[in-house]
Amino acid sequence: MSRPPATRLPFEPLTAEAQAPTIDTLATRIGVSRRTVHRWINQGIPANQADRAAIAVGTHPACLWPDHWHVLT
C-alpha cells in the first residue's frame, strides 16, 4: 500500500524571497542539505516542509504561495 503523492509547491518564490546567492547559502539558511535544495528545485517543495522553509527565510508561506497555501490549510 503506497501513500498518495505529497502536494508540492513551486521553488521559485522561496528563492526570490531568500535572495541567497548560492544553493549552499540557501540550504544553510533553511537548515537542509544541498541535496534537499536540489530536489526542491527539480520536484517542488513538499507542502509539509514549505512552512518551515518560508519561516526560515523570514516570511509566512501564504505570502510566498498565495494561490496554493489556502488550499492546503
Phi and psi restraints in degrees (value plus and minus 20) as a CYANA .aco file:
   2 SER   PHI    -126.7   -86.7
   2 SER   PSI     135.6   175.6
   3 ARG   PHI    -100.0   -60.0
   3 ARG   PSI     133.2   173.2
   4 PRO   PHI     -87.9   -47.9
   4 PRO   PSI     131.5   171.5
   5 PRO   PHI     -82.8   -42.8
   5 PRO   PSI     121.2   161.2
   6 ALA   PHI     -90.3   -50.3
   6 ALA   PSI     123.3   163.3
   7 THR   PHI     -88.2   -48.2
   7 THR   PSI     113.2   153.2
   8 ARG   PHI    -139.9   -99.9
   8 ARG   PSI     121.8   161.8
   9 LEU   PHI    -126.1   -86.1
   9 LEU   PSI     132.9   172.9
  10 PRO   PHI     -83.5   -43.5
  10 PRO   PSI     124.6   164.6
  11 PHE   PHI     -98.7   -58.7
  11 PHE   PSI     -52.0   -12.0
  12 GLU   PHI     -76.3   -36.3
  12 GLU   PSI     -63.2   -23.2
  13 PRO   PHI     -80.1   -40.1
  13 PRO   PSI     -53.7   -13.7
  14 LEU   PHI     -86.9   -46.9
  14 LEU   PSI     -64.1   -24.1
  15 THR   PHI     -87.5   -47.5
  15 THR   PSI     -56.6   -16.6
  16 ALA   PHI     -83.6   -43.6
  16 ALA   PSI     -61.2   -21.2
  17 GLU   PHI     -91.8   -51.8
  17 GLU   PSI     -59.9   -19.9
  18 ALA   PHI     -90.2   -50.2
  18 ALA   PSI     -52.1   -12.1
  19 GLN   PHI      30.1    70.1
  19 GLN   PSI      20.1    60.1
  20 ALA   PHI    -106.3   -66.3
  20 ALA   PSI     109.3   149.3
  21 PRO   PHI     -91.0   -51.0
  21 PRO   PSI     -43.2    -3.2
  22 THR   PHI    -157.8  -117.8
  22 THR   PSI     143.3   183.3
  23 ILE   PHI     -83.5   -43.5
  23 ILE   PSI     -58.5   -18.5
  24 ASP   PHI     -79.5   -39.5
  24 ASP   PSI     -65.0   -25.0
  25 THR   PHI     -82.2   -42.2
  25 THR   PSI     -65.5   -25.5
  26 LEU   PHI     -83.2   -43.2
  26 LEU   PSI     -65.5   -25.5
  27 ALA   PHI     -79.9   -39.9
  27 ALA   PSI     -63.8   -23.8
  28 THR   PHI     -84.0   -44.0
  28 THR   PSI     -64.3   -24.3
  29 ARG   PHI     -81.8   -41.8
  29 ARG   PSI     -58.8   -18.8
  30 ILE   PHI    -104.4   -64.4
  30 ILE   PSI     -46.8    -6.8
  31 GLY   PHI      69.3   109.3
  31 GLY   PSI      13.8    53.8
  32 VAL   PHI    -147.1  -107.1
  32 VAL   PSI     152.4   192.4
  33 SER   PHI    -101.5   -61.5
  33 SER   PSI     142.7   182.7
  34 ARG   PHI     -79.7   -39.7
  34 ARG   PSI     -57.5   -17.5
  35 ARG   PHI     -81.7   -41.7
  35 ARG   PSI     -60.2   -20.2
  36 THR   PHI     -82.7   -42.7
  36 THR   PSI     -62.9   -22.9
  37 VAL   PHI     -82.3   -42.3
  37 VAL   PSI     -62.6   -22.6
  38 HIS   PHI     -81.7   -41.7
  38 HIS   PSI     -60.3   -20.3
  39 ARG   PHI     -83.1   -43.1
  39 ARG   PSI     -62.6   -22.6
  40 TRP   PHI     -84.2   -44.2
  40 TRP   PSI     -58.3   -18.3
  41 ILE   PHI     -80.9   -40.9
  41 ILE   PSI     -64.0   -24.0
  42 ASN   PHI    -101.3   -61.3
  42 ASN   PSI     -52.1   -12.1
  43 GLN   PHI    -139.4   -99.4
  43 GLN   PSI     -28.8    11.2
  44 GLY   PHI      72.8   112.8
  44 GLY   PSI     146.9   186.9
  45 ILE   PHI    -115.2   -75.2
  45 ILE   PSI     105.5   145.5
  46 PRO   PHI     -78.9   -38.9
  46 PRO   PSI     118.9   158.9
  47 ALA   PHI     -76.4   -36.4
  47 ALA   PSI     -55.0   -15.0
  48 ASN   PHI     -91.9   -51.9
  48 ASN   PSI     -32.7     7.3
  49 GLN   PHI    -127.0   -87.0
  49 GLN   PSI     -32.1     7.9
  50 ALA   PHI     -85.4   -45.4
  50 ALA   PSI     -58.6   -18.6
  51 ASP   PHI     -80.6   -40.6
  51 ASP   PSI     -69.9   -29.9
  52 ARG   PHI     -81.6   -41.6
  52 ARG   PSI     -61.5   -21.5
  53 ALA   PHI     -85.6   -45.6
  53 ALA   PSI     -63.2   -23.2
  54 ALA   PHI     -83.5   -43.5
  54 ALA   PSI     -66.1   -26.1
  55 ILE   PHI     -81.2   -41.2
  55 ILE   PSI     -58.2   -18.2
  56 ALA   PHI     -83.6   -43.6
  56 ALA   PSI     -48.9    -8.9
  57 VAL   PHI    -116.8   -76.8
  57 VAL   PSI     -14.2    25.8
  58 GLY   PHI      73.9   113.9
  58 GLY   PSI       5.9    45.9
  59 THR   PHI    -165.6  -125.6
  59 THR   PSI     153.0   193.0
  60 HIS   PHI    -113.6   -73.6
  60 HIS   PSI     123.0   163.0
  61 PRO   PHI     -79.2   -39.2
  61 PRO   PSI     -48.6    -8.6
  62 ALA   PHI     -86.2   -46.2
  62 ALA   PSI     -45.1    -5.1
  63 CYS   PHI     -96.0   -56.0
  63 CYS   PSI     -52.9   -12.9
  64 LEU   PHI    -101.8   -61.8
  64 LEU   PSI     -57.7   -17.7
  65 TRP   PHI    -147.9  -107.9
  65 TRP   PSI      42.8    82.8
  66 PRO   PHI     -82.1   -42.1
  66 PRO   PSI     -50.6   -10.6
  67 ASP   PHI    -100.5   -60.5
  67 ASP   PSI     -34.9     5.1
  68 HIS   PHI    -129.7   -89.7
  68 HIS   PSI     -58.4   -18.4
  69 TRP   PHI     -83.5   -43.5
  69 TRP   PSI     -61.7   -21.7
  70 HIS   PHI     -83.2   -43.2
  70 HIS   PSI     -47.0    -7.0
  71 VAL   PHI     -93.1   -53.1
  71 VAL   PSI     -51.1   -11.1
  72 LEU   PHI    -103.5   -63.5
  72 LEU   PSI     -41.1    -1.1
